[in-house]
Structure formats: structure tokens, C-alpha cells
Amino acid sequence: MTINIALAGNPNSGKTTLFNALTGSHQYVGNWPGVTVEKKEGRCKKDGEVVLTDLPGIYSLSPYTLEEVVARDFLVHDKPDAIINVVDGSNIERNLYLSTQLSELGIPLIIALNMMDLVRKNKDYIDIEKIEKELNCKVVEVSALKNENIDLLVEISKNAALENKIFPEIKSFPKDLETYIQKVEDLIPSLNEDRARRWKAVKVFENDKQVIEELKLSPEQKSKIDKLRADAEKFFDDDVEGIITDGRYDFVTRLTSSSVKKGRQGLTFSDKVDKIVTSKIFSIPIFLVVMTLVYYLAISVVGGDVTDWTNDVLFGEIIGGKLDELLTNLGTSEMVHSLVMDGVFAGVAGVLGFLPVIASLFIFIAILEDIGYMSRIAFILDRVFRKFGLSGKSFIPILVGTGCSVPGIMATRTIENDADRRMTITVASMMPCGAKTDIIAMFAAIWGGAWWFGPVWYFGGIVAVIITGLILKKTERFQGDEAPFIMELPEYHLPSAYNVFRSTWTRVKAFVFNAGTIILLASIFVWLTTNITINFKFEPFGSSETDSILAFVGKKIQWFFSPLGFGDWLAAVATILGLVAKEVVVSTFGIIAKLGDIETNTGALTDFVKDYFTTASMLAFMFFNQLTIPCFAAVGAIRQEMNDRKWTRFALGYILVFSYTMSLMIYQFARVLIDGQAPNFWTGVAGVILVIYLYLIFKPSKYKK
């Protein structure tokens, strides 16, 4: 027997933390049928009969965003056996708005009053019995972070599902409004046998098109309901949505004012911190310092001795030495030996050698997420982004994209405005993801682990996003009303070691999985094409790799990158192969540098790469690979989210042109100002491009209201 229980709640209510605590590793991640919103299901660790579905975080059952549509359709049409409504006990008034709607669905409802450890710390008092009585449902005090009462929650929810007991409907609206709702129910006899009759009657009164279509109302019914609606709007002097919203909030306010007593007066600790952290004066400088510190610790501290040890000792002496010795003892042929050491091992080790930098970056990001600071960053940058045609909602996908561009692009589903959503999809891959961080780490080693190297690419990505917003928002196709940005700011708290480990492990595992699959196959391809000549003669130990197929192809395309300063065949093919996965850029250099030779170490690799670049061309190469068309997986996500070939072609075309012109300007100006070279024809072209960009950025928008 399987009992299906849905987890519903506001964003930042601790719903996903509770889901992870209940299911552990027994989770399945897929997509909802017909849509691309991620679906998380999992069997309860303590009770295998219970299957939990983690719904997207929502504020209401009104279908404004794709995630709200998905959550609503699942609850109304799939009808789970019970609903666990996760409510943040420290923000109970805002969270109970959704609870009033869930209570109308005719499904057994259990409220998980979460973050009770924080409630007790604040010396707040919540009258559980009164809330249970008013909402006609069971309330369980839990702390998902500390695994408090979660087994009891599952037991109560399972029993409620088995009993299938529906409590009498609560009359949460004022008496006059209840009269109108009752009249709607009376006009639709088919609702009498519907468990969700209360909710559907309210939605019909709100003129919800989807519910009205599903009920197949007759013209006469629609006419009478329209008249009811008009009478109500005249009586309450408001539109129907406003009437219902006010009614719900009035009920919640009355309930919490009589059942919740705040133990602390004045500002909380989080409020005091936010007065500084989110202030107009200090918020941006603090953000710059925090992210600079994160990259400094990841690249300069961890990226120094730890990375050297990983490359030189772990992959060089220990793994590389043992593997080389094993192959020799097995008597493998020179060809097989070269394939394994110079191909597979060199490519994979070249990528994984910088794993300490990437893992430490993931750890610091996970800590910032867990303590609640990342939510503040979105709030802070909303002020900045809104001036350039974007909103804080656009930064959330960009923030997610620092781990991997694919979930970052998919996170754009929460943006209601189509123009903003398409723009955000276009720019979401411009931030340095984990794979691009591998490239950053390699070049950082060339710079001696300079502390400023990492932040340049992070903030450079943000600047690229802002420039794009300034340009595209002035065009007709990206016009539209700006979506309001509403976000719960969670209380600050000490990071959970389990949450930090889990978040880091998930990201590191995905990175290592790429190295063990895509990078491995790409490394074999690079080794083969490096050791097969243009005459299709196999020379694994040929006199020069410049006679190889890879070099031949590279020379055919290197002209395209010459104006950017890295018109060498190796840099050209590394960039093109980076479309498979950005880590392949590093693995390609590792194979050509013969990193599989156990005598070769990190210093030799960086010296090899350094010979291919000047300071100017290295900066252009880095920016191009960060801003240009992302990996195939991210391109697939762009196509999926755009759901339109023309928009997909526009996004990829814009990304390519933007990355190329930006890198062209960086190289041409840097070669003159930094490398001291004389201007040439392409320097003049870069100057013209700069003038065009300045015009597009500063020209007034004829669409601005």
C-alpha cells in the first residue's frame, strides 16, 4: 500500500529541508508531466508506505507563475491522500494565508509548524490548540533543521490519510462575503458532491477562468454569477480578487493576534543585522567584500598548497605513479599505455586536479545559502537590476547558475513576465558555473593564485548581465510590465553541517560525474585526433602533434579567434570542444601538455598554457569562454525553456555576438594598454564597437513609460 502525501508551503518555510530529512537518499527527481518544473518525490525513511511529493514553494493557489500552476494542478487533480502544510512558525501570519486555501480543498490537512527551535529561542508563544480549532486541522510543532518531531509528523499525517477524515469547512470570510460565496455554491449544484466545493466556489467568485471552464457552467449560470460578482464589487468597493484576499488576511490577522504572543519586543537579531546588510549605503560594499572573500579563500588559500598537492602528489605520484606502474607490469602495448596515461588520465586528472578550488567554492556558497545571506543578495540586487530593466527575480536564476547553468536556466520559471523570463534565460549562463571555475582555477595558477582573479569573473558576469539588460530592455520584443519581487527573508541562523555537506556533495558529485563520463569520452576523442595524422596514419608517438587531425581542424578555424588574441590552433579547438562541456577546455590543454607523464606537475601545465597567451589574450580567452554559448546541456535547457526555435536562435546568436565583441574589445584595448603593443585595424574595429555599445546603453528608450 502506498500513501501519497504532498508537502506544500511558502518559499523559505523549510519545506525542502523537511523533505530531505524525511526521505534522505530515497528521492526521485524528474519533471512534472507536460511541464519542465522539477518534480521531487521520495519514500519516507522510517515508513516505506509513505511517498512524499515536494511541491514548488508557493504563496497561493492562484496560477500566476508556472510553479503555482503545477502545485495547484497536483493538489486539485491528482488529489494526494493528505497535505502537510509547512508553516514557518517565526513568520506564521504570512504563511497561514496559503493554509486557508489548502483547508478548502477537501483533503486531510496537517500543519507542520516549522522552525519551533527559533520560536522558542525568541521566547514567542503560539496557542496550538486555538489554531487547530480555527483551521479544523492537526498542528504539529517541528524543527526540520534539528529533526524534531518529524517522525511524529509522518505518523499523524499517515493516520489522517488512512482515516480520510475531512473536518467541517471553516467560514473564514466576513458574514457578508460568506453570503455571496454560498450563493455561488447554490447556483452550481454539481459542487454538492465535490470535496473541494468550497475552494471551487471561491475561485468561481474570483472569476478564475480555469475552474470555470472545468465546471462547464451554462450561460445562465455564468450570467447569474457575473451579476453576483458585480453586486459584490459595488458593495465592497473593490474587485473580487481584492475582496477575497482582504477576507483571508483579515481572518489570519484575527487568528494570529489572539493565538501568537511575541516574547521579544523591538527588533530581532536578524532585523538588526539587516539594517546594515540590506541598507542602501552598505549593502553593495558588503556584498562585494563577501564574494571577494569567498573567491579569495577558494583560489588563494585552498587553491595554493592544497591544489598543488592534489595535482603533484595525489594525481602525480600516487594515482598517476601507481597507474603507470600497473600498466607497465601488465605489459600493455605502448598504444594502450599512451591512451590510458596521455589520453584518459591526462584529461580527467587535468579537470579533477582543480577540484579542491571548486569544492571549497561550493562549500562557501552553501554556507551563505544556509545562514540566509543569499536571499539578501537577491533582495539587494533587485534595487540594482531594476534600474537596468531586470528584477531580483532575474538574479535568483543567475545565482543558481553559479553551481550549474542548467538549473539556473530552469529556475527562470518563477518569472511571470515573458519578456523578463526570456531575457534572463539568455543571460543566465554568463556567470562562472562550476565547470568554468575549473578554467578560472587553471589560469589563476598562472597568476600565482592572485586573490583578485576569481572575483573579476564573478563580478564581470554581473556586469555583462547588466549591460544586456540595458540594451535589450530598450527593444520592442523585450517590453512588458516589470514583475513585482516578493521574497521571504529567512531568519539568520548558524549553518547546518548536514545541509552544507549535502548541498556541496550534490554539486561536487555532478562535477565528478561529468569528469567520469563526458570529459572521459572527450579526452579519448582529443587523444585520438591528436595521434592520427591528416593522412589518417596512426602515430601515437608522432614527431609533432601539429601533423594531427586536431591540429589540422584547429588551423582551419583559428582565424575566427585571431582578432581576440588566441588565434592558435590549440586555443581554438579547446574553445570549440568546450561546447561539449566547459571542463573539456582544461582537459584538452592537459592532454596536449602530456599531463599523463608522471613527471609533469601543475607548474608544468600552467607553464605550458602560459606560453600560448599574453596577458591581454588570456583575459580575452577567459571572458569569451565564460560569456559565450554554454555547454550542450545548457543549450538544451535554453531550447526547452524558450520552447520556441526563433527565440532559441536569438538567445544563442546574441550570446555569441556579445561574447565575441566583448572579448575583442578586451584584447585589443589590453594589448595596447597592458602589453604595450601598437594599435592596428582590429583596435579601430574595437573602438567602433565600443561607441556602438555606449550608444545602445545610454540612448533613451522610446518604450519607457
C-alpha positions in Angstrom: 0.0 0.0 0.0 1.2 3.5 -0.9 0.1 6.6 0.8 0.8 9.8 -1.2 1.4 12.9 0.9 2.1 16.4 -0.6 4.4 18.9 1.1 3.1 22.5 0.4 4.4 25.7 1.8 5.8 29.2 1.1 9.4 29.6 -0.2 11.9 29.6 2.7 9.5 27.9 5.1 11.9 25.0 5.4 9.8 22.7 3.2 12.7 21.2 1.3 14.8 20.8 4.4 11.9 18.8 5.9 11.6 16.8 2.7 15.3 15.9 2.7 15.1 15.0 6.4 12.2 12.7 5.9 13.4 11.0 2.7 17.2 11.1 3.0 18.6 9.4 -0.1 15.3 7.8 -1.1 14.5 10.6 -3.5 13.5 10.6 -7.2 13.9 13.8 -9.3 12.1 14.2 -12.6 9.8 16.6 -14.3 6.0 17.0 -13.9 4.1 15.5 -16.8 3.8 18.0 -19.6 5.9 20.7 -18.0 9.6 21.2 -17.1 9.3 22.2 -13.5 11.4 19.8 -11.4 9.4 17.1 -9.5 10.8 15.7 -6.3 9.4 12.5 -4.8 10.7 10.3 -2.1 9.8 7.4 0.2 9.9 8.2 3.9 13.0 6.6 5.6 11.0 5.5 8.6 7.9 4.3 6.8 8.3 2.9 3.2 4.5 3.1 2.6 4.6 6.9 2.7 5.6 8.6 -0.6 6.2 12.4 -0.2 5.9 14.9 -3.1 7.8 18.1 -2.5 5.7 20.8 -4.3 7.3 24.0 -5.5 7.3 26.8 -2.9 4.2 29.0 -3.5 2.4 31.8 -1.7 -1.1 31.0 -3.0 -3.1 28.7 -5.3 -3.7 31.5 -7.8 -2.0 30.5 -11.0 0.4 33.4 -11.5 3.6 31.5 -12.1 4.3 28.1 -13.7 5.3 26.7 -10.3 2.0 27.8 -8.8 0.1 26.2 -11.7 2.0 22.9 -11.1 1.3 22.9 -7.4 -2.3 23.8 -7.8 -2.9 21.2 -10.6 -1.3 18.4 -8.5 -3.4 19.2 -5.4 -6.7 19.7 -7.2 -6.5 17.0 -9.9 -4.1 14.4 -8.5 -5.7 14.6 -5.1 -3.0 13.3 -2.7 -4.1 11.4 0.3 -3.0 14.2 2.7 -1.3 17.5 2.6 1.5 18.6 5.0 1.4 22.4 5.0 4.9 23.5 6.2 4.5 26.8 8.0 7.4 29.0 9.3 6.5 29.4 13.0 8.5 32.6 13.1 6.5 34.2 10.3 3.2 32.5 11.0 0.9 35.3 9.9 2.3 35.5 6.3 2.4 31.7 6.0 -1.2 31.0 7.1 -2.6 32.8 4.0 -1.8 29.7 2.0 -3.2 27.4 4.8 -6.7 29.0 4.5 -6.7 27.9 0.8 -5.4 24.4 1.4 -8.1 23.9 4.1 -10.7 24.4 1.4 -9.6 21.5 -0.9 -11.3 18.7 0.9 -8.0 16.8 1.5 -6.8 15.9 5.1 -4.6 18.8 6.1 -1.8 18.7 8.7 0.1 21.9 9.5 3.8 21.3 10.3 4.7 24.3 12.4 8.3 24.5 11.5 11.3 26.4 13.0 10.0 25.9 16.5 13.5 26.0 17.8 13.8 29.6 16.6 10.3 30.3 18.0 11.4 29.1 21.5 14.7 31.0 21.2 12.7 34.2 20.5 10.5 33.3 23.5 7.4 33.5 21.4 4.2 31.7 22.4 1.8 30.1 19.9 -1.5 28.7 21.0 -1.6 25.5 19.0 -5.0 24.4 20.3 -6.6 27.6 19.1 -5.1 27.4 15.7 -6.2 23.8 15.4 -9.7 24.7 16.4 -9.9 27.7 14.0 -8.4 25.9 11.0 -10.1 22.5 11.8 -6.8 20.6 11.3 -4.0 19.0 13.3 -0.9 21.2 14.0 2.4 19.5 14.8 5.4 21.5 16.2 8.6 20.5 14.3 12.1 21.7 13.6 13.2 20.3 10.2 16.7 21.6 10.8 17.1 19.6 14.1 14.9 16.6 13.1 12.5 17.5 15.9 9.1 15.6 15.8 9.4 14.7 12.2 8.6 11.0 12.8 5.5 12.1 14.8 4.5 14.3 11.9 4.7 11.4 9.5 2.7 9.2 11.8 -0.1 11.8 12.3 -0.2 12.5 8.5 -0.4 8.8 7.7 -3.3 8.2 10.1 -5.1 11.3 8.7 -4.7 9.9 5.2 -6.0 6.4 6.2 -9.0 7.8 8.1 -9.7 10.2 5.1 -11.4 12.4 7.6 -12.4 15.8 6.3 -13.3 18.3 9.0 -16.2 20.7 8.5 -15.3 23.7 6.3 -14.2 26.8 8.1 -16.0 30.0 7.5 -13.1 32.3 7.2 -14.7 35.3 5.5 -16.8 38.1 6.9 -20.5 37.3 7.1 -21.5 39.5 4.1 -18.8 37.9 1.9 -19.8 34.4 3.1 -23.3 35.1 1.8 -22.0 35.7 -1.7 -19.9 32.5 -1.6 -22.9 30.5 -0.5 -25.0 31.9 -3.4 -22.3 30.8 -5.8 -22.4 27.3 -4.4 -26.2 27.2 -4.7 -26.0 28.2 -8.3 -23.7 25.2 -9.1 -25.5 22.0 -8.0 -22.6 19.9 -9.3 -20.5 21.2 -6.4 -22.6 19.4 -3.8 -20.7 16.1 -4.4 -17.3 17.8 -4.8 -15.0 17.6 -1.8 -13.3 20.8 -3.0 -16.7 22.7 -3.4 -15.7 25.5 -1.0 -12.4 26.2 -2.9 -14.0 26.0 -6.3 -16.9 28.2 -5.3 -14.4 30.9 -4.1 -12.4 30.5 -7.4 -15.6 30.9 -9.5 -16.4 34.0 -7.5 -12.9 35.3 -8.2 -13.6 34.7 -11.9 -10.9 32.0 -12.2 -11.1 31.0 -15.9 -9.6 27.6 -15.5 -12.0 26.5 -12.8 -15.0 28.0 -14.6 -14.1 26.0 -17.8 -13.7 22.8 -15.8 -17.1 23.1 -14.2 -18.7 23.6 -17.7 -21.2 26.3 -16.5 -24.2 27.1 -18.6 -24.7 30.6 -20.0 -27.5 31.1 -17.5 -25.2 30.2 -14.6 -22.4 32.4 -15.8 -24.8 35.3 -16.2 -26.2 35.0 -12.6 -22.7 34.6 -11.2 -21.5 37.7 -13.2 -24.3 39.7 -11.6 -23.4 38.4 -8.1 -19.8 39.4 -8.8 -20.8 42.9 -9.9 -23.0 43.4 -6.9 -20.2 42.3 -4.5 -17.7 44.7 -6.1 -20.2 47.5 -5.7 -20.9 46.6 -2.1 -17.3 46.1 -1.0 -15.9 48.9 -3.4 -13.2 46.6 -4.6 -12.5 44.0 -7.3 -13.3 40.3 -6.5 -9.7 39.2 -6.1 -9.0 42.1 -3.7 -12.2 41.2 -1.7 -11.1 37.6 -1.3 -7.5 38.5 -0.5 -8.6 41.0 2.2 -11.0 38.5 3.6 -8.3 35.8 4.0 -5.8 38.2 5.5 -8.4 39.6 8.0 -9.1 36.1 9.1 -5.4 35.3 9.5 -4.8 38.6 11.4 -7.6 37.9 13.8 -6.4 34.4 14.4 -2.7 35.2 15.0 -3.5 38.3 17.1 -5.3 36.1 19.6 -3.0 33.0 19.4 0.5 34.3 18.9 2.4 36.3 21.5 5.8 37.7 20.7 8.3 37.2 23.5 10.7 39.8 22.3 9.9 43.4 21.8 11.6 45.6 19.2 14.0 44.4 16.5 15.2 40.8 16.3 18.8 39.9 15.7 18.1 39.4 12.0 16.3 42.7 11.8 19.4 44.4 13.4 21.8 42.7 11.0 19.6 43.6 8.0 19.6 47.3 8.9 23.2 47.2 7.9 23.5 44.3 5.4 20.5 45.4 3.3 20.9 49.2 3.7 21.2 51.4 0.7 24.6 52.6 1.7 26.4 49.4 2.9 24.6 46.6 1.1 26.6 46.7 -2.1 30.0 47.2 -0.5 29.3 44.3 1.9 28.2 42.1 -1.0 31.4 42.9 -2.9 33.5 42.1 0.2 31.7 38.8 1.0 32.0 37.4 -2.6 35.6 38.6 -2.9 36.4 36.8 0.3 34.7 33.7 -0.9 36.9 33.6 -4.1 40.0 34.6 -2.2 39.6 31.7 0.2 38.8 29.3 -2.6 41.5 30.3 -5.0 44.3 31.8 -2.9 44.1 29.7 0.2 42.7 26.4 -0.9 43.9 27.0 -4.4 47.5 27.2 -3.4 49.1 24.3 -1.5 46.0 22.1 -1.5 45.7 22.2 -5.3 49.4 21.7 -5.8 49.3 18.7 -3.5 46.3 17.3 -5.4 47.9 17.7 -8.8 51.5 16.8 -7.9 51.2 14.2 -5.2 47.7 12.7 -5.4 47.3 12.6 -9.2 51.0 12.8 -10.0 52.9 10.5 -7.6 50.2 8.4 -6.0 47.4 7.7 -8.6 49.5 8.5 -11.7 52.5 6.7 -10.5 50.6 3.6 -9.4 48.6 3.5 -12.7 51.8 3.9 -14.7 53.4 1.1 -12.7 50.3 -1.2 -13.1 50.2 -0.7 -16.9 53.9 -1.4 -17.1 53.6 -4.6 -15.0 50.7 -5.8 -17.1 52.8 -5.5 -20.2 50.4 -3.3 -22.1 51.3 -2.1 -25.5 52.7 1.4 -26.0 49.4 2.4 -27.7 47.2 1.3 -24.8 49.7 2.8 -22.3 49.5 6.2 -24.1 45.7 6.0 -24.4 45.3 5.5 -20.7 48.0 7.8 -19.4 48.2 10.5 -22.1 44.5 10.4 -23.0 42.1 9.3 -20.3 44.2 10.0 -17.2 45.7 13.3 -18.5 42.3 14.7 -19.5 40.4 13.6 -16.4 43.2 14.5 -14.0 43.6 17.9 -15.6 40.0 18.6 -14.7 39.9 17.0 -11.2 43.2 18.5 -10.3 41.4 21.8 -9.5 38.5 20.1 -7.6 39.7 21.5 -4.2 39.1 25.0 -5.5 35.7 24.1 -6.9 34.6 22.1 -3.8 35.7 24.9 -1.4 33.8 27.4 -3.5 30.7 25.2 -3.3 31.1 24.9 0.5 31.3 28.7 1.0 28.3 29.2 -1.3 26.3 26.5 0.6 27.2 28.2 4.0 26.0 31.6 2.7 22.8 29.9 1.5 22.2 28.1 4.8 22.7 31.1 7.0 20.2 33.1 4.9 22.6 35.6 3.2 21.9 34.5 -0.4 18.3 35.6 -0.1 19.5 39.0 1.0 21.7 39.2 -2.1 18.7 38.8 -4.4 16.9 41.5 -2.4 19.9 43.8 -2.6 20.5 43.3 -6.3 16.8 43.8 -7.0 17.5 47.6 -6.5 20.4 47.5 -8.9 18.8 45.2 -11.5 15.5 47.1 -11.6 17.4 50.2 -12.8 18.7 48.2 -15.8 15.4 46.5 -16.8 15.6 43.4 -14.7 14.5 42.5 -11.2 15.6 40.5 -8.2 13.7 37.5 -9.6 16.2 37.6 -12.5 19.1 37.3 -10.2 17.9 34.1 -8.5 18.4 32.0 -11.6 21.7 33.7 -12.2 22.7 32.9 -8.6 21.7 29.3 -9.1 23.7 29.2 -12.3 26.9 29.7 -10.3 26.7 26.0 -9.5 25.5 24.8 -12.9 23.9 26.8 -15.7 21.2 24.1 -16.4 19.2 24.5 -13.1 19.9 28.3 -13.3 18.1 28.4 -16.7 15.3 26.2 -15.4 14.9 28.5 -12.4 13.6 31.2 -14.7 10.1 29.6 -14.5 9.3 31.6 -11.4 9.4 34.9 -13.5 5.8 35.8 -14.6 6.7 38.3 -17.3 7.6 36.6 -20.6 10.0 39.3 -21.7 11.9 39.3 -18.4 11.9 35.5 -18.4 13.4 35.3 -22.0 16.0 37.9 -21.2 17.0 36.0 -18.0 17.3 32.7 -19.9 19.6 34.5 -22.4 22.0 35.8 -19.7 21.7 33.0 -17.1 24.7 31.2 -18.4 27.0 34.2 -18.3 28.1 33.6 -14.7 31.0 31.3 -13.8 29.5 27.9 -13.2 31.4 25.0 -11.6 32.8 23.9 -15.0 34.0 27.5 -15.8 35.6 27.7 -12.4 37.9 24.9 -13.5 39.2 27.2 -16.2 39.4 30.1 -13.8 41.4 27.9 -11.4 43.9 26.9 -14.1 44.5 30.5 -15.1 44.6 31.6 -11.5 47.6 29.2 -11.0 49.3 31.1 -13.9 48.8 34.3 -12.0 50.2 32.7 -8.8 46.8 32.4 -7.2 46.2 36.1 -7.2 43.3 36.9 -4.8 41.5 39.2 -7.3 41.4 36.7 -10.1 38.2 34.9 -9.1 36.1 38.0 -8.3 36.9 39.5 -11.7 35.0 36.8 -13.5 32.1 36.7 -10.9 31.5 40.5 -11.0 32.3 40.6 -14.7 29.4 38.2 -15.2 27.1 40.5 -13.3 28.3 43.5 -15.4 27.6 41.5 -18.6 24.1 40.8 -17.3 23.5 44.5 -16.6 24.8 45.6 -20.0 22.5 43.1 -21.6 19.6 44.3 -19.6 20.3 47.9 -20.6 20.4 47.1 -24.3 17.6 44.5 -24.7 15.1 46.3 -22.5 15.1 49.2 -24.9 13.9 46.9 -27.8 10.3 46.2 -28.6 10.4 42.4 -28.1 11.6 42.8 -24.5 9.0 45.2 -23.4 6.5 44.4 -20.7 5.4 45.3 -17.2 8.0 44.6 -14.5 7.0 41.8 -12.3 6.9 42.6 -8.5 9.6 41.0 -6.5 8.3 39.5 -3.2 10.6 37.3 -1.2 10.6 35.9 2.4 13.9 36.8 4.1 14.6 33.9 6.5 16.0 34.4 10.0 19.8 34.2 10.2 21.0 31.1 11.9 24.1 29.0 12.2 24.7 26.8 9.2 23.8 23.1 9.5 26.7 20.9 8.8 24.4 18.3 7.2 22.8 20.9 4.9 26.2 22.3 3.8 27.6 18.9 3.2 24.5 17.8 1.3 24.5 20.9 -1.0 28.2 20.6 -1.6 28.2 16.9 -2.2 25.3 17.2 -4.7 27.3 19.8 -6.7 30.6 18.1 -6.4 29.1 14.8 -7.4 27.6 16.3 -10.6 31.1 17.8 -11.4 32.9 14.5 -10.8 30.2 12.6 -12.8 30.9 14.9 -15.8 34.6 14.1 -15.4 33.9 10.4 -15.4 31.6 10.5 -18.4 31.6 13.4 -20.8 35.2 14.5 -20.0 36.4 10.9 -20.3 34.8 10.5 -23.7 36.1 13.9 -24.8 39.6 13.1 -23.6 39.6 9.9 -25.7 38.4 11.9 -28.7 41.2 14.5 -28.2 43.8 11.8 -27.8 42.7 10.0 -30.9 42.6 13.1 -33.1 45.9 14.3 -31.7 47.6 11.0 -32.6 46.0 10.4 -36.0 47.7 12.4 -38.8 45.8 14.2 -41.5 46.8 11.3 -43.8 44.9 9.0 -41.4 48.1 7.4 -40.2 48.1 6.4 -36.6 51.2 7.7 -34.9 50.6 7.7 -31.1 54.2 8.8 -30.6 54.4 11.1 -33.7 57.1 13.6 -34.0 54.7 16.5 -33.6 51.0 16.9 -32.8 50.9 19.7 -35.4 50.5 17.0 -38.0 47.4 15.6 -36.4 43.7 15.9 -37.4 43.0 18.0 -34.3 45.8 20.5 -35.3 44.5 20.4 -39.0 41.0 21.3 -37.9 42.3 23.9 -35.4 44.2 25.7 -38.1 41.1 25.9 -40.3 39.1 27.7 -37.6 41.8 29.7 -35.7 41.2 32.7 -38.0 37.9 33.3 -36.2 39.7 33.8 -32.9 42.7 35.7 -34.2 41.1 39.2 -33.5 40.6 38.0 -29.9 44.2 37.2 -29.4 44.1 33.5 -29.1 44.2 32.5 -32.8 46.4 29.5 -32.1 45.0 26.1 -33.2 45.1 24.6 -29.7 43.2 27.5 -28.1 40.8 27.4 -30.9 39.9 23.7 -30.7 39.9 23.9 -26.8 37.2 26.6 -27.1 35.2 24.7 -29.6 35.4 21.5 -27.6 34.3 23.5 -24.6 30.8 23.5 -26.1 30.6 19.8 -25.1 31.4 20.7 -21.5 33.5 23.7 -20.3 35.8 21.4 -18.4 37.0 20.0 -21.7 38.9 23.3 -22.2 41.2 22.3 -19.3 41.3 18.6 -20.3 42.4 19.5 -23.8 45.3 21.5 -22.6 46.1 18.7 -20.1 46.3 16.1 -22.9 48.4 18.3 -25.2 50.7 19.2 -22.3 51.1 15.4 -21.7 49.9 15.7 -18.1 49.8 11.9 -18.1 53.5 11.9 -17.8 54.1 11.4 -14.0 57.0 13.8 -14.2 54.6 16.6 -15.3 53.1 18.6 -12.5 50.8 21.6 -12.0 53.6 24.0 -12.6 54.5 22.4 -15.9 50.9 22.5 -17.0 50.5 26.2 -16.2 53.8 27.0 -17.8 52.6 25.1 -20.9 49.4 27.1 -21.1 51.0 30.4 -20.3 53.2 30.0 -23.4 50.1 30.2 -25.5 48.9 33.6 -24.1 49.9 37.1 -23.4 48.2 38.9 -20.6 45.7 40.5 -23.0 44.9 37.3 -24.9 44.4 35.4 -21.6 41.9 37.9 -20.4 40.0 37.7 -23.7 40.1 33.9 -23.7 38.7 33.7 -20.2 35.9 36.2 -20.8 35.0 34.6 -24.2 34.7 31.1 -22.6 32.7 32.5 -19.7 30.2 34.6 -21.7 29.9 32.5 -25.0 27.5 29.8 -25.9 27.4 27.4 -22.9 27.7 23.6 -22.9 25.4 21.3 -24.8 23.3 20.5 -21.7 22.7 24.3 -21.0 21.9 24.9 -24.7 19.3 22.1 -24.4 17.9 23.8 -21.3 17.7 27.1 -23.2 15.8 25.4 -26.0 13.5 23.7 -23.5 12.7 26.8 -21.6 12.3 29.1 -24.6 10.0 26.5 -26.2 10.4 28.3 -29.4 13.1 27.8 -32.1 13.3 31.5 -33.1 13.8 32.6 -29.5 16.4 29.9 -29.0 18.3 31.0 -32.1 18.1 34.6 -30.9 19.4 33.7 -27.5 22.4 31.7 -28.9 23.1 34.3 -31.6 23.1 37.2 -29.0 25.3 35.2 -26.6 27.9 34.5 -29.4 27.9 38.1 -30.8 28.0 39.6 -27.3 30.9 37.3 -26.1 32.9 37.9 -29.3 32.6 41.6 -29.3 33.3 41.9 -25.6 36.4 39.7 -25.9 37.5 41.6 -29.0 37.4 44.9 -27.1 39.1 43.4 -24.0 42.0 42.0 -26.1 42.5 45.0 -28.4 42.5 47.6 -25.7 44.5 45.4 -23.3 47.2 44.6 -25.9 47.8 48.4 -26.3 47.4 49.5 -22.6 48.9 46.4 -20.8 51.2 44.7 -23.3 52.4 48.0 -24.9 51.7 46.9 -28.5 50.8 49.3 -31.3 47.2 49.8 -32.4 46.1 48.0 -35.6 43.0 47.6 -37.8 41.2 45.4 -35.2 41.9 48.0 -32.5 40.0 50.5 -34.6 37.1 48.0 -35.0 37.1 47.5 -31.2 36.8 51.3 -30.9 33.8 51.4 -33.2 32.1 48.6 -31.3 32.7 50.4 -28.0 31.0 53.5 -29.5 28.0 51.4 -30.6 27.7 49.7 -27.2 27.8 53.1 -25.4 25.1 54.4 -27.7 22.9 51.3 -27.1 23.4 51.6 -23.4 22.8 55.3 -22.9 20.2 56.0 -25.7 16.8 56.8 -24.3 14.1 54.1 -24.6 11.2 55.1 -26.7 9.1 52.4 -24.9 9.7 53.8 -21.4 6.5 54.9 -19.8 
